[in-house]
Amino acid sequence: MNGKQAAGERALDYIEDGMVVGLGTGSTVFYFLQALSKKVAEGLQVTGVVTSIQTAKLAEELNIPLMDLNDVKVIDVCVDGADEIYTESGHIYGIKGGGGALLFEKLVAETAKIRIWIADDAKVVSHLGAFGLPVEVVQFGYMQVFQQLTAKGYAPKQRLNEDDTPYTTDSGNYLLDLQFEPITDPISLATELKMMTGVVEHGLFNDITEVTIIADATGSAMVTEI
């Protein structure tokens, strides 16, 4: 069992019958969904709220019941991955959006009572920023945002598909990945980016999780609750 699988399966400890569960996106969440589907087949009653088209397709294949976020008053638990995780003085900071689902992931996470990040230990860092920070921007006039970010020294790079066409998110926006490190003040940077006209969302997830489940290559998982 690898670290991702171990972390994904351990998250089942937080799932109870009758819950509405936020279903994240990514390679580690894949293992959580696999494990969750087995429990559903055994009779566990849960309803999932997805964070991407990719997750919706997989959940449907695994026969996990789904509902739309617009029809949800509250999500009991949200389980998602992260591209970088940094913990300091009782605070958990992270970068998400490597899979392009940052906007939907944040919407679902902010609706949940408990947010859980699952990851292998390679995602735990001493500071944020080595992983490119995704910024989701509207297509109209996006080069204006690109130029502003360049002027700030944030070295934006537009995310492209394999055929060099612009990558678009599930909501039809572009992604600009910022290339700088370290991020010394994620709170201030998050505010700065969110205030820029044309920016829809950014991949800084500051204090938007209460639990981390980090597993190593041996399958040993460490759980931290804030």
C-alpha positions in Angstrom: 0.0 0.0 0.0 1.4 3.4 -1.0 1.1 6.6 1.0 -1.8 8.0 -1.1 -3.8 4.9 -0.7 -3.2 4.7 3.0 -4.2 8.3 3.5 -7.3 7.9 1.4 -8.5 4.8 3.2 -7.8 6.3 6.6 -10.2 9.2 5.9 -13.1 6.7 6.0 -12.7 6.9 9.8 -14.5 10.3 9.6 -17.4 9.1 7.5 -20.6 8.2 9.2 -24.0 6.9 8.0 -26.3 9.6 6.6 -23.5 12.2 6.0 -23.2 14.6 3.1 -19.6 14.3 2.0 -17.6 16.7 -0.1 -15.6 14.7 -2.7 -12.3 16.3 -3.7 -10.3 15.9 -6.9 -7.0 14.2 -7.6 -4.9 11.1 -7.4 -5.1 10.7 -3.6 -8.9 11.3 -3.5 -9.1 8.5 -6.1 -8.2 6.0 -3.4 -10.7 7.6 -1.0 -13.5 7.2 -3.5 -12.6 3.6 -4.2 -12.7 2.8 -0.5 -15.9 4.8 0.0 -17.6 3.0 -2.8 -17.0 -0.4 -1.1 -18.6 0.9 2.1 -21.6 2.2 0.0 -21.9 -1.2 -1.6 -22.0 -2.7 1.9 -24.9 -0.4 2.9 -23.3 2.9 4.1 -25.8 5.7 3.3 -23.9 8.8 2.1 -24.4 11.5 -0.5 -21.5 13.1 -2.2 -21.0 16.7 -3.5 -18.3 16.8 -6.1 -15.6 19.4 -6.8 -15.0 18.6 -10.5 -16.4 17.0 -13.6 -13.7 14.4 -13.2 -14.8 13.4 -9.7 -18.4 13.4 -10.8 -17.7 10.8 -13.5 -15.7 8.6 -11.2 -18.2 8.8 -8.4 -21.0 7.8 -10.8 -18.9 4.9 -12.0 -18.5 3.8 -8.4 -22.2 4.2 -7.7 -21.7 6.9 -5.0 -25.0 8.9 -4.8 -24.5 12.6 -5.6 -26.3 15.9 -5.2 -25.6 19.4 -6.5 -23.9 22.0 -4.2 -26.8 24.3 -4.9 -29.2 21.9 -3.1 -27.0 21.5 0.0 -27.4 23.5 3.2 -24.3 22.1 4.8 -21.7 19.4 4.1 -20.7 17.3 7.0 -17.2 16.4 5.9 -15.1 17.3 2.9 -12.2 15.1 1.9 -9.7 16.5 -0.6 -6.0 16.4 -1.5 -3.4 19.2 -1.6 -0.4 20.0 -3.7 1.6 21.5 -0.8 0.8 21.5 3.0 2.5 23.8 5.5 1.6 23.8 9.2 2.7 26.5 11.6 1.5 27.5 15.1 -1.8 25.7 14.9 -2.5 26.9 11.4 -2.7 24.8 8.2 -1.8 26.5 4.9 -1.8 24.8 1.5 -1.6 25.2 -2.2 -4.3 23.4 -4.3 -5.3 23.5 -7.9 -2.8 21.3 -9.6 -5.7 19.5 -11.1 -7.5 22.7 -12.1 -10.4 22.4 -9.7 -9.5 25.1 -7.1 -12.6 27.2 -7.5 -15.1 24.3 -7.0 -12.8 22.7 -4.3 -12.9 26.0 -2.3 -16.7 26.4 -2.7 -17.3 22.9 -1.4 -14.7 23.1 1.4 -16.2 26.4 2.7 -19.6 24.7 2.9 -18.3 21.9 5.1 -18.2 21.5 8.8 -15.0 19.5 8.8 -12.4 19.7 6.1 -9.8 16.8 5.7 -6.7 16.9 3.6 -5.3 13.5 2.6 -1.8 13.3 1.1 1.5 11.4 1.0 4.3 12.8 3.0 6.0 14.4 -0.1 3.3 17.1 0.0 4.4 18.4 3.4 6.8 21.3 2.9 8.8 23.7 5.1 7.4 26.7 3.1 4.8 27.2 0.3 5.7 28.2 -3.2 7.8 25.5 -4.8 4.7 24.2 -6.5 3.3 26.8 -8.9 0.5 28.8 -7.4 -2.6 28.5 -9.6 -4.7 31.7 -10.2 -8.0 31.2 -12.1 -8.8 34.2 -14.3 -11.6 35.1 -16.7 -10.8 34.7 -20.4 -11.8 38.3 -21.3 -8.8 40.5 -20.9 -6.8 37.9 -19.1 -3.5 39.2 -20.5 -4.1 42.4 -18.5 -4.0 40.3 -15.3 -1.0 38.4 -16.7 0.9 41.7 -17.2 -0.1 42.9 -13.7 1.2 39.7 -12.1 4.4 39.9 -14.2 5.0 43.5 -13.0 4.7 42.3 -9.4 7.5 39.8 -10.1 5.2 36.7 -9.7 6.3 35.2 -13.1 2.9 33.9 -14.3 2.8 31.1 -16.8 -0.4 30.3 -18.6 -1.4 26.6 -18.2 -1.7 24.8 -21.5 -3.0 21.5 -22.7 -0.7 18.9 -24.3 -1.5 20.4 -27.7 -0.5 23.9 -26.5 -4.1 25.2 -26.5 -5.1 27.1 -23.3 -6.2 24.9 -20.4 -9.7 25.8 -19.3 -11.3 25.0 -15.9 -14.7 23.3 -15.5 -16.2 26.8 -15.3 -14.5 27.9 -18.5 -11.7 30.1 -17.1 -8.0 30.1 -17.7 -5.3 29.3 -15.2 -2.1 31.3 -14.6 0.5 29.4 -12.5 2.7 31.8 -10.5 6.4 30.8 -10.3 7.9 32.1 -7.1 9.0 30.9 -3.7 9.0 31.1 -0.8 5.5 32.4 0.0 6.3 34.1 3.3 2.9 35.6 4.0 0.1 33.5 2.4 -2.7 35.5 4.1 -1.6 38.8 2.6 -0.9 37.2 -0.8 -4.4 35.6 -0.8 -6.0 39.0 -0.2 -3.9 40.7 -2.8 -4.7 38.2 -5.5 -8.4 38.1 -4.7 -8.7 41.9 -5.0 -7.4 41.9 -8.5 -10.1 42.5 -11.2 -10.3 39.5 -13.4 -9.1 37.0 -10.8 -11.8 34.5 -10.0 -10.0 32.5 -7.4 -6.5 31.5 -6.3 -5.0 28.2 -5.0 -4.0 29.4 -1.6 -6.1 27.5 1.0 -5.4 29.3 4.3 -7.0 27.8 7.4 -9.5 25.9 5.3 -8.9 22.5 6.9 -9.0 21.1 10.4 -7.6 17.6 9.8 -4.6 16.4 7.8 -3.9 12.7 7.1 -0.4 12.2 5.9 1.0 8.8 5.0 4.4 7.6 4.0 5.5 4.9 1.6 5.2 2.2 4.2 1.4 3.0 4.6 1.8 4.5 8.0 -0.5 7.5 8.4 -0.2 10.4 10.8 -3.4 12.3 11.7 -3.3 15.9 12.8 -6.3 17.7 14.0 -6.4 21.5 14.6 
